[in-house]
């Protein structure tokens, strides 16, 4: 099974695998010119085709609900100290750069890998603090595990010094879909909002 690179304590373990993963993802491109994008072009990937979750408003959500928009999909948790807030802030900056009209055609989705603590209420407060249009997605632990497997995401609870005081190691990259609901790009953590904005504008321009 293929996995994306993880953060924190798993980073060293998967360092070699991460390099191979990027090469594998690039090899998924079956159409288009990958040089046109700053992110890794994974057009034609045979994974990441579906999810069945609930948003922070209590509404059932599937990928098809966002047809006509570029969809940005990121996995994380609200107690994350660095990767998650940085990524969400980065995509808020992306929307600011591309302008209001284009931003209306982009949907950022944050899938929790910590459904135990990330209730819909918690997700709502968290994601909307970065941008009121962002949506948090959750589900049962089994649903989260199923979606994580579908998107080749790894996550692992790391117990803290006290009961209930734990962290979650998780994959740090972001998936980007075109307006037809096709998985097109894998953006690495810390890629930069200007680079990401260029990629999203290209996908929006492609229709």
C-alpha positions in Angstrom: 0.0 0.0 0.0 1.3 3.5 -0.9 1.4 6.1 1.8 2.1 9.9 1.7 4.8 11.3 4.0 3.9 11.8 7.6 4.9 14.5 10.0 6.4 14.7 13.5 7.8 11.4 14.9 7.1 9.4 11.7 9.1 11.8 9.5 12.5 10.1 9.8 11.0 6.6 9.3 9.3 7.6 6.0 12.0 10.0 4.7 13.1 7.6 2.0 9.6 6.5 1.3 8.5 10.1 0.9 11.0 10.7 -1.9 9.8 7.6 -3.7 6.2 8.7 -3.1 6.7 12.0 -4.9 8.1 10.1 -7.9 5.2 7.7 -7.9 2.7 10.5 -7.7 4.3 12.2 -10.6 4.1 9.0 -12.6 0.3 9.0 -12.2 0.0 11.8 -14.7 -1.7 10.5 -17.8 -2.7 13.7 -19.4 -1.7 17.3 -19.5 1.7 18.9 -19.0 2.9 18.5 -15.4 5.3 21.3 -16.0 2.3 23.7 -16.0 1.9 23.2 -12.3 4.0 24.0 -9.2 2.4 21.1 -7.3 2.9 17.5 -8.2 0.5 16.5 -11.1 -1.2 13.3 -10.2 -3.9 13.4 -12.9 -5.1 9.8 -13.5 -4.4 8.6 -9.9 -6.4 5.5 -9.1 -7.2 6.6 -5.6 -8.9 9.6 -3.9 -12.1 9.3 -5.8 -14.7 9.5 -3.0 -15.6 10.4 0.6 -18.8 10.1 2.6 -18.6 12.4 5.7 -20.5 15.1 7.5 -19.6 18.7 7.6 -19.4 20.9 10.7 -23.0 22.1 10.0 -24.3 18.5 10.2 -24.8 18.1 6.4 -23.8 14.8 4.7 -21.1 15.5 2.2 -19.7 13.8 -0.9 -17.1 14.9 -3.4 -19.8 15.4 -6.1 -21.4 18.1 -3.9 -18.7 20.5 -4.9 -18.7 19.9 -8.7 -18.0 23.1 -10.5 -15.5 24.2 -7.9 -11.8 23.5 -7.3 -11.7 21.4 -4.2 -8.8 21.6 -1.7 -8.7 18.6 0.7 -6.5 18.4 3.7 -6.4 16.0 6.7 -5.5 17.1 10.2 -6.8 17.8 13.7 -7.7 20.9 15.6 -5.1 20.4 18.4 -2.4 20.3 15.8 0.4 22.7 16.9 1.9 23.6 13.5 1.1 21.8 10.2 -2.7 22.2 10.3 -2.9 25.9 11.2 -0.1 26.8 8.8 -1.8 25.0 6.0 -5.2 26.5 6.6 -3.7 30.0 6.9 -1.8 29.4 3.7 -5.0 28.5 1.8 -6.8 31.6 3.2 -3.9 33.6 1.8 -4.4 31.8 -1.6 -8.1 32.9 -1.7 -7.1 36.4 -0.9 -4.6 36.4 -3.7 -6.9 35.1 -6.4 -9.6 37.5 -5.6 -13.2 37.3 -4.4 -14.8 36.1 -7.7 -12.4 33.2 -8.2 -12.4 32.4 -4.5 -16.2 31.7 -4.7 -15.2 28.8 -7.0 -12.8 27.2 -4.5 -13.8 25.0 -1.6 -11.4 24.2 1.1 -12.2 21.0 3.1 -10.5 20.0 6.4 -11.0 16.3 7.3 -10.3 15.6 10.9 -8.3 12.5 11.9 -9.3 13.0 15.5 -13.1 12.6 15.5 -13.0 11.8 19.2 -12.2 15.4 20.1 -13.1 17.3 16.9 -16.9 17.5 17.3 -18.8 19.5 14.7 -18.9 22.4 17.1 -15.2 22.3 17.6 -14.5 22.0 13.8 -16.9 24.9 13.1 -15.0 27.2 15.5 -11.7 26.1 14.2 -12.0 26.2 10.4 -14.1 29.3 10.2 -11.5 31.2 12.3 -9.3 30.9 9.2 -12.0 31.5 6.7 -15.8 31.5 7.0 -16.1 29.5 3.8 -13.9 26.6 4.9 -15.7 23.4 5.8 -14.6 20.9 8.5 -15.5 17.2 7.8 -15.9 14.4 10.3 -17.5 11.0 10.8 -17.3 7.9 12.9 -13.8 6.5 13.5 -14.5 3.8 11.0 -15.6 6.4 8.3 -12.5 8.4 8.9 -10.3 5.3 8.6 -12.1 4.4 5.3 -11.6 7.9 3.8 -7.9 8.0 5.0 -7.3 4.6 3.3 -9.0 5.9 0.1 -6.6 8.9 0.1 -3.5 7.1 1.2 -3.3 9.1 4.4 -1.7 7.7 7.5 -2.4 8.9 11.0 -1.6 7.6 14.5 -2.6 8.6 18.0 0.4 9.4 20.2 -0.4 9.3 23.8 0.7 12.2 26.0 1.7 12.4 29.7 -1.9 12.4 30.9 -5.0 10.5 29.9 -6.8 12.3 27.0 -3.7 14.5 26.4 -2.6 13.0 23.1 -1.4 14.2 19.7 -1.9 12.7 16.2 0.8 12.1 13.7 -0.6 12.5 10.2 0.3 13.0 6.6 0.9 16.6 5.8 0.2 17.1 2.1 -2.9 18.5 0.4 -5.0 17.2 -2.5 -6.5 19.5 -5.1 -9.4 18.5 -7.5 -10.4 20.3 -10.6 -13.9 21.6 -11.3 -15.0 18.3 -12.8 -14.2 16.5 -9.5 -11.0 14.9 -10.8 -8.0 14.5 -8.5 -5.3 16.6 -10.2 -2.6 17.8 -7.8 -0.7 16.9 -4.6 0.7 20.0 -2.8 3.5 19.5 -0.4 3.4 21.1 3.0 4.9 24.6 3.1 4.7 25.0 -0.7 3.7 28.7 -0.4 0.5 30.5 -1.1 1.8 32.2 -4.3 2.7 28.8 -5.8 -0.6 27.3 -4.8 -2.6 30.3 -6.1 -1.0 29.9 -9.5 -2.0 26.2 -9.7 -5.6 26.9 -8.6 -6.0 29.7 -11.1 -4.8 27.3 -13.9 -7.4 24.7 -12.8 -10.1 27.4 -12.7 -9.1 28.6 -16.1 -9.3 25.1 -17.5 -13.0 25.0 -16.6 
